[in-house]
Amino acid sequence: MIRSGGVFYHLRALRFENALWSGHQSSVASFLDAWNPKSKDLTLIGPSAGYSLPTVFLKRFETVYAYEPDPWARMIFERIHGVRPVWKKSGFRFLGADPIEQLPKDGSAVLFCNVLGQIEIPSTHRLKKSLETHLKDREWASFHDALSGYEIDFDLEDARPEKALLPKMKEWIYVRSPRSGSIEVNAHHAPDLFEGTSGNYRYWQWRITPRQTHLIEGVFRGA
Ligand SMILES: C[S@@+](CC[C@H](N)C(=O)[O-])C[C@H]1O[C@@H](n2cnc3c(N)ncnc32)[C@H](O)[C@@H]1O
């Protein structure tokens, strides 16, 4: 169901986190600072070991709930952050007609951690409707893959704190070696989930390996 995660993802983190991921981690930190949820509790969906998340942010909350099916991720998360979430070990059920309905109505702020661009879903339309229905009175945020590819960067000079559509995102692609022939760029479905959704948007790039770069879309809304 998921295209990344598991042991492979932790090995990648071991290899590249210090060398390459700090720009992404700082962008996530300023995105979360801007979101600044007031709820006393936080629900994370798909945090892995929390490689992208700042400890100081997690420690603001009385209780952290987290949906994460990977046991390695859960163990490493607690070691890195010194925070012990209430784990929902079976993960979040994204299949079904109204998946967001399963979120307990406990008032916690909800953070989708780079998971919406990764999971396979049967219908973008249904998930979008479900998100709109169940998050409308809630503080929520998501950061997720928008585009990804090899030997590219994203030139984000004209990115604004508003929703960017696919043609605009494509304009941001910067090919590192234009003479190397054609390039392949993947468009992920997560940005479609938020088309027409008012919120605060941020864009940054995550050089995940020396060759592979992701454009990340962050969106948040207060209650
Ligand atoms: C690409 S990784 C996310 C990376 C992580 N958020 C980060 O920024 O380092 C996707 C994560 O989603 C988790 N995942 C997969 N299916 C899930 C589900 N149904 N519910 C919750 N998490 C899930 C995977 O175990 C993996 O840790």
The ligand as a Tripos MOL2 file, in Angstrom:
@<TRIPOS>MOLECULE
LIG
   27    29     1     0     0
SMALL
NO_CHARGES

@<TRIPOS>ATOM
      1 C1          7.2770    8.3110    3.4690 C.3       1 LIG1
      2 S1          7.1240    7.7100    5.0790 S.3       1 LIG1
      3 C2          6.9090    9.2100    5.9750 C.3       1 LIG1
      4 C3          8.1150    9.7580    6.3860 C.3       1 LIG1
      5 C4          8.0680   10.5600    7.6450 C.3       1 LIG1
      6 N1          6.8140   11.2380    7.8700 N.3       1 LIG1
      7 C5          9.1720   11.5260    7.5370 C.2       1 LIG1
      8 O1          8.8870   12.6560    7.1850 O.co2     1 LIG1
      9 O2         10.3020   11.0960    7.7690 O.co2     1 LIG1
     10 C6          5.5000    7.1220    5.2170 C.3       1 LIG1
     11 C7          5.1840    6.5610    6.5910 C.3       1 LIG1
     12 O3          3.8030    6.2280    6.6090 O.3       1 LIG1
     13 C8          3.6780    5.0210    7.3340 C.3       1 LIG1
     14 N2          2.4100    4.3910    6.9510 N.ar      1 LIG1
     15 C9          2.1530    3.5180    5.9510 C.ar      1 LIG1
     16 N3          0.8710    3.1740    5.9230 N.ar      1 LIG1
     17 C10         0.2820    3.8330    6.9390 C.ar      1 LIG1
     18 C11        -1.0360    3.8690    7.4490 C.ar      1 LIG1
     19 N4         -2.0050    3.1720    6.8890 N.pl3     1 LIG1
     20 N5         -1.2770    4.6620    8.5170 N.ar      1 LIG1
     21 C12        -0.3010    5.3800    9.0890 C.ar      1 LIG1
     22 N6          0.9770    5.3760    8.6530 N.ar      1 LIG1
     23 C13         1.2540    4.6120    7.5940 C.ar      1 LIG1
     24 C14         4.8980    4.2130    6.9410 C.3       1 LIG1
     25 O4          5.1610    3.1910    7.8900 O.3       1 LIG1
     26 C15         5.9620    5.3060    6.9130 C.3       1 LIG1
     27 O5          6.5690    5.4480    8.1530 O.3       1 LIG1
@<TRIPOS>BOND
     1     1     2 1
     2     2     3 1
     3     2    10 1
     4     3     4 1
     5     4     5 1
     6     5     6 1
     7     5     7 1
     8     7     8 2
     9     7     9 1
    10    10    11 1
    11    11    12 1
    12    11    26 1
    13    12    13 1
    14    13    14 1
    15    13    24 1
    16    14    15 ar
    17    14    23 ar
    18    15    16 ar
    19    16    17 ar
    20    17    18 ar
    21    17    23 ar
    22    18    19 1
    23    18    20 ar
    24    20    21 ar
    25    21    22 ar
    26    22    23 ar
    27    24    25 1
    28    24    26 1
    29    26    27 1
@<TRIPOS>SUBSTRUCTURE
     1 LIG1         1 GROUP 0 **** ****
